[in-house]
Amino acid sequence: MRRFARVALLCLGCGVCSLLYGFSQLALSLEQEPGAGRERQARDPAADGARRRAGSGRGEAEASRYDYMKTHPSEKMHLAVVACGERLEETVTMLRSAIIFSIKPLQFHIFAEDQLHKRFKDILDDFPYEGKVNYTLYPITFPTESATEWKKLFKPCASQRLFLPLILKHVDSLLYVDTDILFLRPVDDIWSFLGKFNSTQIAAMAPEHEEPRIGWYNRFARHPYYGVTGINSGVMLMNMTRIRRKYFKNDMTPVRLQWGEILMPLLKKYKLNITWGDQDLLNIMFFHNPESLYVFPCQWNYRPDHCIYGSNCKEAEEEGIFILHGNRGVYHDEKQPTFRAVYEAIKNYSFGDDLVHSLLQPLELELRKTMHTYCGRVYEVFIKQLTKSVRDLYARRSKGR
């Protein structure tokens, strides 16, 4: 009888424990439900439909952006620029364009001559960041033993970008842009290309030309270059962790070299044969390591060459320009008034003003005045994506209310 009582007591204890465990699991599932609901909400039908569309255009970029944001919800986007000489205003205008439309937080890494630091700080501290932007100012820095050679390569300070993986050791991924860049859609969209890299790719750039008949590298280069027409390094997305780890094939030694080991030997071998400085060195490196480069379409780095001889960027004709690159100083002269009109519109826009009345409408009026030029004949590509970016921004704000 005593043994039977013990068995009954043991069974009763097990039953109570099972009941308590069931209640704890129920409570845990109720706590997790709101988070699961948010994840399901992010996968709305529009995003799913865009995700199914093929190609390198707007639908795929938007779908990948949402995918990337779900897996990296609080990640900062790191953007670097190098400013020397008279590039202060141009750089600030580029940063303004990045701030206007971007969604995730931005971290700016600004490399500038010492005399520009205070002016940058005074301007940037007045920006209404709303908590989504931080910046760090750095001095121009080259390896001590070869600083003079690097400083006078191509333009002052231009080769600084080659040393970013070695200087910003704590940064995993980085978007480098020239000072003459303007973002016409969120930085988030080009940042999402990091999620498309395969296991061998370490960087992404656009081709130097779409039309080989007007290409520079395939007609004039005296050194190896990537692909058919070379690559342009004015917009360069980097997985810097992979760059620092990679051993690069090269034509100087049978031994593969790391990033910090290969730069100076490349310069010594090719310095009499290169015209565009650090961009030429990057072309040489990716000629020998083509598997390491992701190539994005021309509307992510749209330059005067895409329209001054006739329109030759098909993706921009279909979807508009995503990132405008005003090289050759076209923002500051009258040779390409279409480019200058976009630059002036963003430079003069005041944060908080209505984007339709203060930016889009005045810009379209100015663009219509440029129709006597080749680029002006396709002025719609300059405003198509910008119009969508403004519409999307206001849609996000209305949902957030």
C-alpha positions, -999 to 999 in steps of 0.1 A, spaced: 0 0 0 28 24 9 46 15 -24 13 23 -43 11 57 -26 46 66 -36 40 57 -73 8 78 -73 26 107 -58 54 104 -84 28 104 -113 11 134 -98 44 153 -97 52 145 -133 17 157 -143 22 190 -126 56 195 -142 41 188 -177 13 212 -171 37 240 -160 60 233 -191 29 236 -214 20 270 -198 55 283 -202 56 274 -239 23 291 -244 35 323 -228 67 322 -248 48 319 -281 26 348 -271 56 370 -264 72 361 -298 41 367 -318 45 405 -324 80 401 -338 68 374 -361 40 396 -372 64 424 -382 84 400 -403 54 388 -422 43 424 -427 76 432 -444 69 406 -471 40 424 -486 26 414 -520 42 443 -538 76 433 -526 70 397 -534 59 406 -569 90 427 -574 112 399 -561 98 377 -588 107 400 -616 140 392 -634 167 415 -646 189 442 -631 163 469 -630 141 487 -605 120 456 -594 149 434 -586 168 462 -568 137 470 -546 131 433 -538 167 427 -529 167 459 -507 138 446 -486 155 411 -484 187 427 -473 171 450 -448 152 421 -431 184 402 -425 204 433 -415 177 455 -398 198 479 -378 230 480 -399 246 513 -408 255 520 -443 291 533 -445 299 558 -472 333 573 -479 345 603 -499 378 620 -505 378 658 -508 407 681 -516 411 715 -531 379 732 -542 357 701 -537 339 711 -504 307 724 -520 305 694 -544 311 670 -515 284 686 -493 259 684 -522 266 647 -526 261 641 -489 228 660 -491 216 638 -519 225 607 -498 206 620 -468 173 630 -486 161 596 -497 180 570 -476 162 547 -452 188 530 -430 213 550 -409 243 565 -427 279 567 -415 300 591 -435 338 587 -436 351 620 -450 388 621 -459 398 658 -465 428 681 -463 433 696 -429 422 731 -439 388 718 -449 379 700 -417 365 730 -398 343 741 -428 330 705 -432 322 704 -395 304 737 -394 282 727 -424 275 692 -414 266 701 -378 238 723 -391 222 694 -411 189 682 -396 200 646 -394 171 634 -373 193 608 -358 200 589 -389 234 603 -399 269 604 -383 302 615 -398 339 612 -391 366 634 -406 400 620 -414 432 635 -426 446 625 -460 469 596 -453 494 576 -475 522 552 -466 551 572 -453 577 557 -476 558 565 -508 534 593 -499 548 617 -525 542 593 -554 507 585 -543 497 622 -538 507 632 -573 490 603 -590 462 616 -613 444 642 -592 454 654 -557 443 629 -531 424 607 -556 444 576 -548 434 578 -511 405 554 -520 430 526 -526 440 526 -489 405 527 -474 405 489 -466 438 494 -447 427 525 -428 391 517 -420 400 483 -405 369 482 -383 345 487 -413 332 455 -429 316 470 -460 319 504 -476 305 525 -505 331 548 -519 320 576 -542 337 605 -559 327 640 -548 308 646 -581 282 619 -574 245 626 -568 221 599 -554 187 600 -571 174 571 -551 181 557 -516 217 546 -508 200 515 -494 194 503 -530 230 501 -541 240 489 -506 217 459 -512 241 447 -540 263 434 -511 237 407 -506 241 396 -543 279 390 -541 288 354 -547 315 338 -526 344 352 -547 333 387 -553 348 415 -532 337 447 -550 312 461 -574 316 488 -601 300 499 -634 316 496 -669 336 526 -681 316 526 -713 286 508 -728 296 515 -764 331 501 -774 333 525 -804 337 554 -780 355 534 -752 388 548 -739 404 516 -725 398 494 -755 412 521 -778 440 538 -759 451 519 -727 487 507 -725 480 483 -696 455 454 -688 420 464 -680 388 446 -670 363 432 -695 356 449 -729 357 486 -720 372 487 -684 355 498 -652 348 532 -636 358 535 -600 337 567 -592 311 545 -575 328 515 -558 310 492 -534 334 471 -513 332 441 -490 364 453 -472 367 422 -450 370 401 -481 394 426 -497 417 424 -467 417 386 -467 421 380 -504 454 370 -521 454 386 -556 468 370 -588 491 394 -606 517 397 -634 546 406 -612 552 374 -593 538 338 -592 530 344 -555 496 359 -548 497 392 -529 474 408 -504 459 442 -509 485 461 -489 513 442 -506 502 447 -542 496 484 -545 532 498 -546 546 471 -569 517 478 -593 524 515 -593 561 510 -599 555 487 -628 528 507 -646 533 543 -635 546 553 -670 516 535 -687 486 547 -667 465 578 -674 437 577 -649 457 569 -618 441 547 -592 413 537 -615 438 522 -639 454 502 -611 420 488 -601 414 478 -637 447 460 -638 439 442 -605 405 430 -617 419 420 -651 439 394 -633 411 386 -608 378 390 -628 360 365 -606 363 390 -577 342 418 -594 304 423 -594 294 446 -623 263 467 -619 245 484 -648 252 519 -661 223 537 -644 242 532 -611 270 554 -624 256 576 -652 281 599 -668 282 624 -696 296 597 -719 262 580 -717 245 608 -736 268 634 -751 273 612 -782 238 599 -782 220 579 -755 238 546 -749 226 535 -714 196 513 -721 188 507 -684 186 544 -678 163 549 -708 139 523 -693 141 531 -656 159 564 -652 192 574 -636 199 560 -602 232 576 -595 245 606 -614 282 611 -619 292 646 -631 328 640 -640 347 663 -663 335 692 -642 301 693 -659 284 706 -627 304 738 -630 303 749 -666 278 753 -694 290 723 -716 264 699 -702 235 720 -687 214 689 -680 239 676 -654 244 711 -640 206 716 -636 203 685 -614 233 695 -593 220 731 -588 186 717 -578 199 695 -551 225 720 -539 198 747 -534 171 724 -519 165 732 -482 159 702 -459 122 701 -449 109 719 -479 83 702 -501 102 681 -526 77 684 -553 74 722 -554 110 730 -543 129 703 -562 110 684 -588 90 710 -606 117 737 -608 142 710 -620 119 698 -648 115 734 -660 153 738 -662 158 704 -679 133 713 -706 156 743 -714 184 719 -723 167 700 -751 191 716 -776 218 693 -763 222 656 -768 218 649 -731 188 673 -729 170 653 -756 167 625 -731 161 648 -701 133 624 -689 159 599 -677 173 625 -653 140 630 -635 122 596 -639 138 579 -609 140 611 -589 102 615 -592 97 579 -580 121 585 -551 101 615 -539 68 596 -543 82 566 -523 96 589 -496 62 605 -490 46 571 -490 69 559 -463 62 590 -442 25 586 -445 27 550 -434 48 561 -404 22 585 -391 
